[in-house]
Amino acid sequence: MQKNCSDKACNCNLGLCTVDVKLFSSLDHEDQVFLASTSIHTDYKKGHSIILQGSRANSIMIIRNGKVKLHNYDAEGKEYILDILTKGDSIGENLFLEQSVFQYNVTCLSSVGICEISRENFTNLLSKRPEAAINLIVSLSKKLSEANEMVQILSENNAVKRLSAFLLYRKSRLSDEEIELTVDDIAASINLRRETVSRKISELQSLGLIKRKGKSKIIIANRNKLLEYLDEID
């Protein structure tokens, strides 16, 4: 379902979708209302492809609720997850200013609400609000830093260290206590076999370093002990 965010049925008017996004957090209320009221709000079901690789980036998308994965496939059809984004994260701000195309697919891991802000509205805002331009630079810098951290994680040869570092990385980006990812999603994120990930999760769990809730939720039981354990591994 798609509607303009000025529609009373859109929850953005109850709490502006821009409020939780660092890119827009320094804007005054009037500017945030403008962005929210001129954006398009769309709800997607789990499994829906929001963006296909090769699509042109003509807008910024804000995740109002839910969770999506940025991913692509190799020539043999193996999936690689580049990132997993949740409420308050944005998609496309690093691309649409250059009229680029997406180098990845974006697929819903749950029911997802998206607010889409057009290139024209955002560039107009940048021209009159220098603080928005500064926030854009900060946002891009943060994403670059996170990408570099993932490169370091993927360069780790030891499977349990790679898994542990990834879980710590994911937790650092979440406000919730729980890391909600399936074994398949974790495996595709850190380029390990599903069986290896499952085995190493059980190993960390037996040591009391993590806890599992159901099939897709992990809690880091003791961050300091997990870090100490990683230092002890050769």
C-alpha positions as CSV (number, residue, x, y, z in Angstrom):
1,M,0.0,0.0,0.0
2,Q,1.3,3.4,-0.9
3,K,0.2,6.8,0.3
4,N,1.5,10.3,0.9
5,C,2.6,10.9,4.4
6,S,0.3,13.9,4.7
7,D,-2.5,11.3,4.8
8,K,-4.0,11.0,8.3
9,A,-3.8,7.2,8.0
10,C,0.0,7.4,7.9
11,N,1.6,7.0,11.4
12,C,4.3,9.5,10.4
13,N,2.0,12.3,11.5
14,L,1.9,10.8,14.9
15,G,5.7,10.6,15.1
16,L,7.6,12.1,12.1
17,C,9.5,9.4,10.2
18,T,12.5,11.8,10.1
19,V,12.8,12.2,13.8
20,D,14.7,8.9,14.3
21,V,17.0,9.4,11.4
22,K,20.4,11.1,12.3
23,L,20.6,12.5,8.8
24,F,17.6,14.8,9.6
25,S,17.8,15.0,13.4
26,S,19.2,18.5,13.6
27,L,16.5,20.0,11.4
28,D,13.8,22.1,13.0
29,H,10.3,20.8,13.3
30,E,9.0,22.8,10.3
31,D,11.6,21.2,7.9
32,Q,10.9,17.8,9.2
33,V,7.2,18.2,8.8
34,F,7.8,19.3,5.2
35,L,10.0,16.3,4.4
36,A,7.5,13.9,6.0
37,S,4.4,15.5,4.4
38,T,6.0,15.4,0.9
39,S,7.3,11.8,1.2
40,I,5.6,8.7,0.1
41,H,4.8,6.0,2.7
42,T,4.7,2.4,1.5
43,D,4.1,-0.8,3.5
44,Y,5.7,-4.0,2.3
45,K,5.3,-7.7,3.4
46,K,8.1,-10.0,4.4
47,G,10.0,-11.3,1.4
48,H,9.1,-8.4,-0.9
49,S,11.9,-6.9,-3.0
50,I,11.9,-3.1,-2.5
51,I,14.9,-2.5,-4.7
52,L,16.5,-4.6,-7.4
53,Q,20.2,-4.4,-8.3
54,G,20.7,-2.0,-11.2
55,S,17.7,0.3,-10.3
56,R,18.4,4.0,-10.4
57,A,18.6,5.8,-7.0
58,N,16.2,8.7,-7.3
59,S,15.3,9.1,-3.6
60,I,16.2,8.4,0.0
61,M,14.3,5.7,1.8
62,I,13.8,5.8,5.5
63,I,12.9,2.6,7.4
64,R,10.0,3.5,9.6
65,N,9.7,0.0,11.0
66,G,10.8,-3.5,10.3
67,K,14.0,-4.9,8.9
68,V,15.6,-5.2,5.4
69,K,18.7,-6.9,4.0
70,L,21.0,-5.4,1.4
71,H,22.3,-8.4,-0.7
72,N,23.4,-9.7,-4.0
73,Y,24.3,-13.0,-5.6
74,D,27.4,-14.4,-7.3
75,A,27.4,-16.2,-10.7
76,E,26.5,-19.5,-9.0
77,G,23.6,-18.0,-7.2
78,K,25.1,-17.9,-3.7
79,E,23.7,-15.1,-1.6
80,Y,25.9,-12.5,0.1
81,I,24.3,-10.1,2.6
82,L,26.1,-6.8,2.6
83,D,24.1,-5.2,5.5
84,I,20.9,-5.5,7.5
85,L,19.1,-2.2,8.3
86,T,16.4,-1.5,10.9
87,K,14.1,1.3,12.1
88,G,15.7,4.7,11.6
89,D,18.2,3.6,9.0
90,S,18.2,5.2,5.6
91,I,18.9,3.7,2.1
92,G,20.3,5.6,-0.9
93,E,21.7,8.8,0.5
94,N,25.2,7.7,-0.7
95,L,23.9,7.2,-4.3
96,F,21.2,9.5,-5.5
97,L,23.2,12.7,-5.5
98,E,25.4,11.2,-8.2
99,Q,22.5,9.7,-10.1
100,S,23.9,6.3,-9.5
101,V,22.3,2.8,-9.6
102,F,22.0,0.4,-6.7
103,Q,24.7,-2.3,-6.7
104,Y,22.6,-4.5,-4.4
105,N,19.0,-5.8,-3.9
106,V,17.0,-4.7,-0.9
107,T,14.6,-7.3,0.5
108,C,12.2,-7.3,3.5
109,L,13.1,-9.6,6.4
110,S,9.9,-8.7,8.1
111,S,6.9,-6.4,7.4
112,V,8.4,-3.1,6.6
113,G,7.3,0.5,6.5
114,I,9.2,2.9,4.2
115,C,9.1,6.7,3.8
116,E,10.6,7.8,0.5
117,I,11.9,11.3,0.1
118,S,12.5,12.6,-3.5
119,R,15.8,13.8,-4.8
120,E,14.4,17.2,-5.6
121,N,13.0,17.8,-2.1
122,F,16.2,16.7,-0.4
123,T,18.6,18.7,-2.6
124,N,16.4,21.8,-2.1
125,L,16.7,21.2,1.7
126,L,20.5,20.8,1.4
127,S,20.7,24.2,-0.4
128,K,19.0,26.1,2.4
129,R,20.0,24.1,5.5
130,P,23.8,23.7,5.8
131,E,23.3,21.5,8.9
132,A,21.6,18.9,6.7
133,A,24.6,18.8,4.4
134,I,26.9,18.3,7.4
135,N,24.6,15.5,8.6
136,L,24.8,13.9,5.2
137,I,28.6,13.9,5.4
138,V,28.5,12.4,8.9
139,S,26.1,9.7,7.8
140,L,28.2,8.7,4.8
141,S,31.3,8.7,7.0
142,K,29.6,6.4,9.5
143,K,28.5,4.0,6.7
144,L,32.1,3.9,5.4
145,S,33.4,3.2,8.9
146,E,30.8,0.3,9.3
147,A,31.8,-1.1,5.9
148,N,35.5,-1.0,6.9
149,E,34.6,-2.8,10.1
150,M,32.8,-5.6,8.1
151,V,35.9,-5.9,5.9
152,Q,38.0,-6.6,9.0
153,I,35.5,-9.1,10.3
154,L,35.4,-11.0,7.0
155,S,39.2,-11.0,6.9
156,E,39.3,-13.1,10.1
157,N,40.1,-16.8,9.3
158,N,39.0,-18.3,12.6
159,A,35.3,-19.1,12.3
160,V,34.3,-18.5,15.9
161,K,36.2,-15.2,16.0
162,R,34.5,-14.1,12.8
163,L,31.1,-15.0,14.2
164,S,31.7,-13.4,17.6
165,A,33.0,-10.2,16.0
166,F,29.9,-10.1,13.8
167,L,27.6,-10.5,16.7
168,L,29.4,-7.7,18.7
169,Y,29.2,-5.5,15.6
170,R,25.5,-6.1,15.1
171,K,24.8,-5.5,18.8
172,S,26.6,-2.2,18.7
173,R,24.2,-1.0,16.0
174,L,21.0,-2.0,17.9
175,S,19.2,-0.5,20.8
176,D,17.5,-3.8,21.5
177,E,19.1,-6.5,23.6
178,E,18.3,-9.2,21.1
179,I,20.0,-9.8,17.8
180,E,17.3,-11.1,15.5
181,L,18.8,-13.0,12.6
182,T,18.4,-16.5,11.3
183,V,21.4,-18.8,11.0
184,D,21.1,-18.5,7.2
185,D,21.2,-14.7,7.4
186,I,24.3,-14.8,9.6
187,A,26.0,-17.3,7.3
188,A,25.3,-15.1,4.3
189,S,26.6,-12.1,6.1
190,I,30.0,-13.5,7.1
191,N,30.6,-15.9,4.3
192,L,30.5,-19.1,6.3
193,R,28.7,-22.4,5.8
194,R,25.3,-22.6,7.6
195,E,26.5,-25.7,9.4
196,T,29.6,-24.0,10.6
197,V,27.6,-21.0,12.0
198,S,25.2,-23.3,13.7
199,R,28.0,-25.3,15.3
200,K,29.9,-22.2,16.5
201,I,26.7,-20.6,17.9
202,S,26.3,-23.8,20.0
203,E,29.9,-23.6,21.1
204,L,29.5,-20.0,22.3
205,Q,26.2,-20.9,24.0
206,S,27.8,-23.8,25.8
207,L,30.4,-21.4,27.2
208,G,27.7,-19.1,28.5
209,L,28.8,-16.3,26.3
210,I,25.6,-16.0,24.3
211,K,22.0,-17.1,24.8
212,R,19.5,-18.2,22.2
213,K,15.7,-17.4,22.1
214,G,13.9,-19.5,19.6
215,K,15.4,-20.0,16.1
216,S,16.4,-16.5,15.3
217,K,17.2,-14.5,18.4
218,I,20.6,-14.2,20.1
219,I,21.6,-12.3,23.2
220,I,25.2,-11.6,24.1
221,A,25.2,-12.7,27.8
222,N,28.4,-11.1,28.8
223,R,30.2,-8.7,26.3
224,N,33.4,-8.4,28.4
225,K,33.8,-12.2,28.7
226,L,33.1,-12.6,25.0
227,L,35.9,-10.1,24.2
228,E,38.3,-11.9,26.7
229,Y,37.5,-15.2,25.0
230,L,38.3,-13.8,21.6
231,D,41.7,-12.5,22.9
232,E,42.5,-16.0,24.1
233,I,41.8,-17.7,20.7
234,D,44.9,-18.1,18.6
